[in-house]
Amino acid sequence: MDVMNTLLNQYERLPEGLLDLPAAELHRLLPGPALIHLPGRRPEPLFVSVLLHGNEDTGWLAVRQVLRRYRSSHLPRALSLFIGNIEAARAGLRRLDGQPDFNRVWPGSDQPPTAEHALMCQVVDAMLARDVFASLDIHNNTGINPHYACVNRLEQGFLHLASLFSRTVVYFVRPLGVQSAAFAPHCPAVTVECGKPGMAHGTDHAADYLDACLNLAQIPSHPLPPQDVDLYHTVATVKVPEHIRFGFEADDRLQLRLDPELERLNFRELAPGSVLAHAGPDQSCPLHVSNEAGEDVSQAYFDCREGRIRLRKRLMPAMLTRDVNAIRLDCLCYLMERLPYPESVL
C-alpha cells in the first residue's frame, strides 16, 4: 500500500481483535495510520503515539498490556491512540524506502511537505478539538541506552510528566518535526525512550507509565525538586555523510571506522580528547555535526589527527548504535551536556 495516498482513519472504538495482533500484523485490520478514540471517566484525552518508527514496537505492546487491564472496566481517562507507520511495522523497518520518517513530519518540520505532513496536521487538529490533556510518544533505541524521557520545553508540567517515567530527562529542540514538539504549544508533551525492542522490562515500564498517566487527575504545577531529576541538554547531532564509507570492521577501504563497543559510551560523560572513532589514512574528519540552529559546528566539536577523531569538549553521547542502517537513516549520535536545573521553573 502506498502511504502517500492514505487518509487518516479515525475510530471511536477498538476494531475487534486488534489487541490480539502483533505490530507486524496490524495491517490486517487497519488500512493505514489510525487514530483510535476510547472513552474514559475523565473526558480530556491522553494522546499516545506508537509505531512512528515501524521497528519500535514496545509502545504498541505496552498499549495492549494496559488496555487488557481495563477490558472489564472504564479507563480512568479518555485515551486517543495514534498507530503510525503500519506498513513499515509489517516489514519490521524504521520506514520504507520512499517514505519520510514519521517522526520528522509533524507541524514544525523543516522537510519538504508530503501527504504524511498533512496527515499529522489532521492528527493534531483532531486532538485539539478534543481538548487534549497531555501527549506521550513511545519509542525504542537501537543501541544500549538507559530508559529516559525527552522534553522540548523546560516547564513544570513537562518535567513532572517526564519524571514519572525516569529521573533522566533530556531537553532538545532538534530534530524538527517531531511529535512532542508539535504538541508542546498545546499541552505537556513527552517522548519516552524504552531501550531496545523485544525487552520485557521496556514494555512493562512503558505500560506502567501509561497507566500512571491515565490515572492523573491533573499534572502538578508546583516546582519539581531539582534533586528529583538529572537534566541534560542535546547540543549537537552527529551524522555520517552519505558519501562516507563506514563500518565497524578493520578495513583500509573505510573512511570511517567505528569501535564495535561504542554503544557502551552512551550516557557516559567523556573528557576532552576522548577518541570517538577513527578516520582512514590522510582523511579529514568524516563526521558532520550540527547545532540547535542547524549550523555546521564540526570543527568546534571534533579534532582529527593521526586517524583519531577526538572530542574537543566534555560531552555525553546518546543513541550510539551498531545498527548501520539506523545510522544511515537517522544519525550516529546526539551529543549532550549536563543542564543545571533552570531557576525560571522553580
C-alpha positions as CSV (number, residue, x, y, z in Angstrom):
1,M,0.0,0.0,0.0
2,D,1.2,3.5,-0.8
3,V,1.1,5.6,2.4
4,M,1.3,8.7,0.2
5,N,-2.4,8.1,-0.7
6,T,-3.6,7.3,2.8
7,L,-6.0,9.5,4.7
8,L,-6.3,9.4,8.4
9,N,-8.5,6.6,9.6
10,Q,-10.4,7.5,12.9
11,Y,-12.2,5.1,15.1
12,E,-14.4,5.6,18.1
13,R,-13.7,2.1,19.5
14,L,-11.1,-0.6,19.1
15,P,-11.5,-2.7,16.0
16,E,-12.4,-6.3,17.0
17,G,-9.4,-8.4,17.5
18,L,-6.9,-5.5,17.3
19,L,-5.3,-6.2,20.7
20,D,-4.5,-9.8,19.6
21,L,-2.3,-8.7,16.8
22,P,1.5,-8.0,17.0
23,A,2.8,-4.9,15.3
24,A,3.7,-6.7,12.1
25,E,0.1,-7.8,11.6
26,L,-1.8,-4.6,12.3
27,H,-2.2,-4.2,8.5
28,R,-4.7,-7.0,8.6
29,L,-7.3,-4.8,10.4
30,L,-6.0,-1.2,9.8
31,P,-5.7,0.1,6.2
32,G,-3.2,2.7,7.3
33,P,-2.2,5.2,10.1
34,A,-5.1,5.2,12.6
35,L,-6.3,7.4,15.4
36,I,-8.5,5.5,17.8
37,H,-10.5,7.4,20.5
38,L,-11.5,5.5,23.6
39,P,-13.8,7.0,26.3
40,G,-12.8,7.3,30.0
41,R,-14.1,8.6,33.3
42,R,-12.2,11.9,32.7
43,P,-13.1,13.3,29.2
44,E,-9.9,15.2,28.3
45,P,-7.9,12.5,26.4
46,L,-4.4,11.4,26.9
47,F,-2.8,11.3,23.4
48,V,-0.4,8.4,22.8
49,S,1.5,7.7,19.6
50,V,3.2,4.4,18.8
51,L,5.0,2.9,15.9
52,L,6.1,6.2,14.4
53,H,9.1,4.0,13.6
54,G,7.8,0.6,12.4
55,N,10.5,-1.4,14.1
56,E,10.0,0.1,17.5
57,D,7.1,-2.0,18.9
58,T,7.4,-1.5,22.6
59,G,4.8,1.3,22.6
60,W,2.2,-1.0,20.9
61,L,3.0,-3.9,23.3
62,A,2.6,-1.5,26.2
63,V,-0.8,-0.2,25.0
64,R,-2.0,-3.8,24.5
65,Q,-1.0,-4.6,28.1
66,V,-2.8,-1.5,29.5
67,L,-6.0,-1.9,27.6
68,R,-6.2,-5.6,28.6
69,R,-6.1,-4.4,32.2
70,Y,-9.2,-2.3,31.6
71,R,-11.1,-4.8,29.5
72,S,-13.8,-5.2,32.1
73,S,-13.8,-1.6,33.5
74,H,-13.7,2.0,32.3
75,L,-10.4,3.7,31.5
76,P,-9.7,6.3,34.2
77,R,-9.2,8.9,31.4
78,A,-10.1,9.1,27.7
79,L,-7.3,7.8,25.5
80,S,-6.6,8.7,21.9
81,L,-4.2,6.3,20.4
82,F,-2.3,7.0,17.1
83,I,-0.8,4.0,15.4
84,G,1.7,5.3,12.9
85,N,3.7,3.5,10.3
86,I,1.8,0.3,9.9
87,E,3.4,-0.7,6.6
88,A,6.9,-0.2,8.0
89,A,5.9,-2.3,11.0
90,R,4.7,-5.0,8.6
91,A,8.2,-5.1,7.2
92,G,10.0,-4.7,10.5
93,L,11.7,-1.5,9.4
94,R,12.0,2.0,10.7
95,R,10.5,3.3,7.5
96,L,10.0,2.0,4.0
97,D,12.1,3.3,1.0
98,G,10.4,6.3,-0.3
99,Q,8.7,7.2,2.9
100,P,9.6,10.1,5.1
101,D,10.4,9.5,8.8
102,F,7.1,9.6,10.6
103,N,8.7,11.4,13.5
104,R,10.0,14.2,11.3
105,V,6.8,15.3,9.5
106,W,4.7,16.8,12.4
107,P,3.9,20.5,12.4
108,G,7.1,22.5,12.6
109,S,9.0,20.2,10.3
110,D,11.7,21.6,8.0
111,Q,11.3,18.9,5.4
112,P,9.5,19.4,2.0
113,P,5.8,18.9,2.5
114,T,4.3,15.5,1.8
115,A,1.0,13.7,2.3
116,E,2.4,12.5,5.7
117,H,2.8,16.1,6.8
118,A,-0.9,16.7,6.1
119,L,-1.8,13.5,7.9
120,M,0.0,14.6,11.1
121,C,-1.7,18.0,10.9
122,Q,-5.0,16.2,10.8
123,V,-4.0,14.3,14.0
124,V,-3.1,17.5,15.8
125,D,-6.3,19.2,14.8
126,A,-8.4,16.2,15.9
127,M,-6.7,16.2,19.3
128,L,-7.1,20.0,19.8
129,A,-10.8,19.6,19.1
130,R,-11.0,17.1,21.9
131,D,-9.1,19.3,24.4
132,V,-6.0,17.1,24.7
133,F,-4.8,16.6,28.3
134,A,-1.2,15.5,27.6
135,S,0.9,13.8,24.9
136,L,3.1,10.7,25.1
137,D,5.3,9.4,22.2
138,I,6.7,6.0,22.9
139,H,10.0,4.9,21.2
140,N,12.8,2.4,21.4
141,N,16.5,2.9,21.0
142,T,18.7,0.9,18.6
143,G,21.8,1.0,20.9
144,I,22.4,0.3,24.6
145,N,20.8,3.3,26.4
146,P,19.1,3.7,29.8
147,H,15.4,4.4,29.8
148,Y,14.9,8.2,29.7
149,A,12.3,10.9,28.9
150,C,12.7,13.8,26.5
151,V,11.0,17.2,26.5
152,N,11.0,20.2,24.2
153,R,10.1,22.8,26.9
154,L,11.6,23.4,30.3
155,E,8.3,23.9,32.1
156,Q,6.9,22.3,35.3
157,G,4.2,20.3,33.6
158,F,6.6,18.8,31.1
159,L,9.2,18.0,33.8
160,H,6.6,16.4,36.1
161,L,5.3,14.3,33.3
162,A,8.8,13.2,32.2
163,S,10.0,12.4,35.8
164,L,7.1,10.0,36.2
165,F,8.9,7.8,33.6
166,S,12.6,8.5,34.6
167,R,14.7,10.8,36.6
168,T,16.9,11.1,33.4
169,V,15.4,13.8,31.3
170,V,16.8,15.2,28.0
171,Y,15.8,18.6,26.7
172,F,16.1,19.1,22.9
173,V,14.9,21.3,20.1
174,R,16.4,19.4,17.2
175,P,15.4,17.4,15.1
176,L,12.4,19.4,14.0
177,G,9.1,17.9,13.1
178,V,8.8,15.5,16.0
179,Q,5.5,14.6,17.6
180,S,6.4,16.0,21.1
181,A,7.3,19.4,19.7
182,A,4.1,19.6,17.7
183,F,2.0,19.1,20.9
184,A,4.2,21.2,23.2
185,P,2.4,24.5,22.5
186,H,-0.9,22.9,23.5
187,C,-0.2,20.5,26.4
188,P,2.6,18.9,28.3
189,A,4.3,16.5,25.9
190,V,7.0,13.9,26.5
191,T,8.9,11.4,24.4
192,V,9.9,8.2,26.3
193,E,12.8,6.0,25.1
194,C,12.3,2.5,26.4
195,G,15.6,0.7,25.4
196,K,15.9,-1.8,22.7
197,P,12.8,-3.5,21.2
198,G,12.0,-7.0,22.4
199,M,12.9,-6.4,26.1
200,A,10.1,-7.3,28.5
201,H,11.2,-4.7,31.1
202,G,10.9,-2.0,28.5
203,T,7.3,-3.0,27.7
204,D,6.4,-3.2,31.4
205,H,8.0,0.1,32.2
206,A,6.1,1.8,29.3
207,A,2.8,0.2,30.3
208,D,3.2,1.2,34.0
209,Y,4.0,4.8,32.9
210,L,1.0,4.9,30.5
211,D,-1.3,3.6,33.3
212,A,0.1,6.2,35.7
213,C,-0.6,9.0,33.2
214,L,-4.1,7.8,32.6
215,N,-4.7,8.0,36.4
216,L,-3.6,11.5,36.7
217,A,-6.4,13.9,37.7
218,Q,-4.1,16.8,36.7
219,I,-0.4,17.4,36.0
220,P,1.2,19.0,39.0
221,S,2.1,22.7,38.7
222,H,4.3,23.0,41.8
223,P,8.0,23.1,41.3
224,L,9.7,19.7,40.8
225,P,12.5,19.4,43.4
226,P,15.8,19.7,41.5
227,Q,17.2,16.6,43.2
228,D,14.4,14.6,41.6
229,V,15.7,14.9,38.0
230,D,19.0,14.5,36.1
231,L,18.7,17.0,33.3
232,Y,20.6,17.0,30.1
233,H,20.6,19.2,27.0
234,T,21.1,17.9,23.5
235,V,23.5,20.5,21.9
236,A,24.5,18.7,18.7
237,T,23.6,16.0,16.2
238,V,26.4,13.9,14.7
239,K,25.8,12.4,11.2
240,V,27.8,10.3,8.8
241,P,27.6,12.0,5.3
242,E,26.0,9.8,2.7
243,H,29.2,9.6,0.6
244,I,31.3,8.3,3.5
245,R,32.1,4.6,3.7
246,F,32.0,3.4,7.3
247,G,31.7,0.3,9.3
248,F,33.0,-1.5,12.4
249,E,35.5,-3.9,10.9
250,A,39.2,-3.3,10.3
251,D,39.2,-2.4,6.6
252,D,41.6,0.1,5.0
253,R,38.9,1.0,2.4
254,L,36.7,2.5,5.1
255,Q,36.8,6.3,5.5
256,L,35.3,6.0,9.0
257,R,35.9,3.1,11.4
258,L,33.7,2.8,14.5
259,D,34.5,0.9,17.6
260,P,32.4,-2.3,18.0
261,E,31.9,-1.4,21.7
262,L,30.9,2.3,21.1
263,E,27.3,1.7,22.4
264,R,28.8,1.5,25.9
265,L,29.7,5.2,25.7
266,N,26.0,6.2,25.7
267,F,25.2,8.4,28.7
268,R,28.8,8.4,29.8
269,E,30.4,11.8,30.3
270,L,33.6,11.9,28.1
271,A,36.5,14.1,28.7
272,P,38.1,16.4,26.0
273,G,40.5,14.3,24.0
274,S,38.4,11.1,24.2
275,V,38.5,9.1,20.9
276,L,35.1,8.6,19.4
277,A,36.1,7.0,16.1
278,H,38.9,6.6,13.6
279,A,39.3,8.1,10.1
280,G,41.1,6.5,7.2
281,P,44.6,7.4,6.2
282,D,45.0,11.1,5.3
283,Q,41.3,11.6,5.9
284,S,39.9,14.8,7.4
285,C,37.2,14.4,10.0
286,P,34.4,12.5,8.1
287,L,31.6,13.4,10.6
288,H,29.2,16.2,10.3
289,V,28.0,17.9,13.4
290,S,25.1,20.4,13.5
291,N,24.0,22.5,16.5
292,E,20.5,23.5,17.6
293,A,20.3,26.2,14.8
294,G,21.2,23.6,12.2
295,E,24.7,25.1,11.7
296,D,27.8,23.1,10.9
297,V,29.9,23.1,14.0
298,S,32.0,20.0,13.2
299,Q,35.3,21.8,13.9
300,A,34.1,23.0,17.3
301,Y,33.3,19.5,18.5
302,F,35.9,17.2,16.8
303,D,39.6,17.2,16.1
304,C,41.0,14.6,13.7
305,R,44.8,13.9,13.9
306,E,46.7,10.7,13.1
307,G,43.4,9.0,12.2
308,R,41.9,9.6,15.6
309,I,38.6,11.5,15.9
310,R,38.7,13.2,19.3
311,L,36.2,15.3,21.2
312,R,37.2,18.9,21.8
313,K,34.7,19.4,24.7
314,R,33.4,17.5,27.7
315,L,30.3,15.8,26.3
316,M,27.9,12.9,26.8
317,P,26.7,10.9,23.7
318,A,23.3,9.2,23.4
319,M,21.9,6.8,20.9
320,L,25.2,5.4,19.6
321,T,24.4,2.1,17.9
322,R,26.0,-0.7,15.9
323,D,23.0,-0.7,13.6
324,V,24.5,0.6,10.3
325,N,21.1,1.1,8.7
326,A,19.8,3.2,11.7
327,I,23.0,5.4,11.4
328,R,22.3,6.0,7.7
329,L,18.6,6.7,8.3
330,D,19.0,8.9,11.3
331,C,22.3,9.8,12.9
332,L,25.4,8.4,14.6
333,C,24.5,10.0,17.9
334,Y,23.4,13.1,19.8
335,L,25.8,15.0,22.0
336,M,24.6,16.3,25.3
337,E,25.7,18.5,28.2
338,R,24.5,18.4,31.8
339,L,21.9,21.2,32.3
340,P,21.6,23.0,35.6
341,Y,18.0,23.0,36.8
342,P,16.6,26.2,35.4
343,E,15.8,28.8,38.0
344,S,13.0,30.1,35.8
345,V,10.9,27.0,36.6
346,L,11.5,26.9,40.4
